[in-house]
Amino acid sequence: MGETELSITAALAKLDLSEEEHQRFADEVKKMLSYFDIMAEADGASQSSDTVTMPMRGVDALREDSEHRFCDADTLIDRGPEIEDRYIVIPNVL
């Protein structure tokens, strides 16, 4: 990103940069863009080679589903921090 592009970007973001800030941001933006280039190269390299997507082919790492009855619901409910009509009260999340 050149000096002109940085000035335009700062104006669009309604930033009034001092000369010192302008130089500092120019350096930081150059570093960011170089990191993006490195990531793009790494992504391109992984796209072009045969990547391993399933290292354990033929091995099923998942367990079989099985039903387990839980018969002691009262003990579980009694352990809740706050109970109201057999429901565990939790704080609002929204």
C-alpha positions as CSV (number, residue, x, y, z in Angstrom):
1,M,0.0,0.0,0.0
2,G,1.5,3.3,-1.1
3,E,1.3,6.6,0.7
4,T,-1.6,7.8,-1.5
5,E,-3.6,4.7,-0.8
6,L,-3.0,5.0,2.9
7,S,-4.1,8.7,2.8
8,I,-7.3,7.7,0.9
9,T,-8.0,4.9,3.3
10,A,-7.4,7.2,6.4
11,A,-9.8,9.8,4.8
12,L,-12.5,7.2,4.2
13,A,-12.1,6.0,7.8
14,K,-12.4,9.7,8.9
15,L,-9.0,9.6,10.5
16,D,-6.9,12.7,10.7
17,L,-3.4,11.3,10.9
18,S,-0.3,13.3,11.9
19,E,2.8,12.8,9.7
20,E,4.3,10.6,12.5
21,E,1.1,8.5,12.6
22,H,1.0,8.3,8.9
23,Q,4.5,6.9,8.7
24,R,4.0,4.5,11.5
25,F,0.7,3.1,10.0
26,A,2.4,2.9,6.6
27,D,5.1,0.6,8.1
28,E,2.5,-1.5,10.0
29,V,0.3,-1.9,6.9
30,K,3.4,-3.0,4.9
31,K,4.1,-5.6,7.5
32,M,0.5,-6.8,7.5
33,L,0.5,-7.1,3.7
34,S,3.7,-9.1,3.8
35,Y,2.1,-11.5,6.3
36,F,-0.9,-11.8,3.9
37,D,1.5,-12.7,1.1
38,I,3.2,-15.4,3.2
39,M,-0.2,-16.9,4.1
40,A,-1.3,-16.8,0.5
41,E,1.9,-18.6,-0.5
42,A,1.4,-21.2,2.2
43,D,-2.3,-21.7,1.2
44,G,-1.2,-22.0,-2.5
45,A,1.4,-24.6,-1.5
46,S,-1.2,-26.7,0.4
47,Q,-3.7,-26.4,-2.4
48,S,-1.2,-27.7,-5.0
49,S,0.1,-30.7,-3.0
50,D,-1.7,-33.8,-2.0
51,T,-2.7,-33.0,1.6
52,V,-3.6,-35.6,4.1
53,T,-7.2,-35.2,5.0
54,M,-7.8,-38.6,6.6
55,P,-4.6,-39.7,8.3
56,M,-6.2,-42.9,9.8
57,R,-8.0,-44.3,6.7
58,G,-10.0,-47.4,7.5
59,V,-10.0,-46.7,11.2
60,D,-13.3,-45.7,12.7
61,A,-12.5,-43.4,15.7
62,L,-16.1,-43.0,16.7
63,R,-17.8,-45.1,19.3
64,E,-21.0,-46.9,18.8
65,D,-24.1,-45.2,20.1
66,S,-25.7,-46.9,23.0
67,E,-28.6,-46.0,25.3
68,H,-27.9,-45.5,29.0
69,R,-30.7,-44.9,31.3
70,F,-30.2,-42.3,34.0
71,C,-32.5,-43.2,36.9
72,D,-31.5,-40.7,39.6
73,A,-32.9,-37.4,38.2
74,D,-33.7,-36.2,41.7
75,T,-30.1,-36.3,42.8
76,L,-29.0,-34.4,39.7
77,I,-31.7,-31.7,40.1
78,D,-30.9,-31.4,43.8
79,R,-27.3,-30.6,42.9
80,G,-28.3,-27.6,40.8
81,P,-27.4,-24.1,42.2
82,E,-31.0,-22.9,42.1
83,I,-34.1,-25.0,41.6
84,E,-37.6,-23.9,40.7
85,D,-40.3,-26.5,40.1
86,R,-37.9,-29.3,39.3
87,Y,-36.0,-27.0,36.8
88,I,-32.4,-25.8,37.3
89,V,-32.4,-22.0,37.1
90,I,-29.6,-20.5,35.0
91,P,-28.8,-16.8,34.4
92,N,-30.2,-15.2,31.3
93,V,-27.8,-15.4,28.4
94,L,-29.2,-12.8,26.1
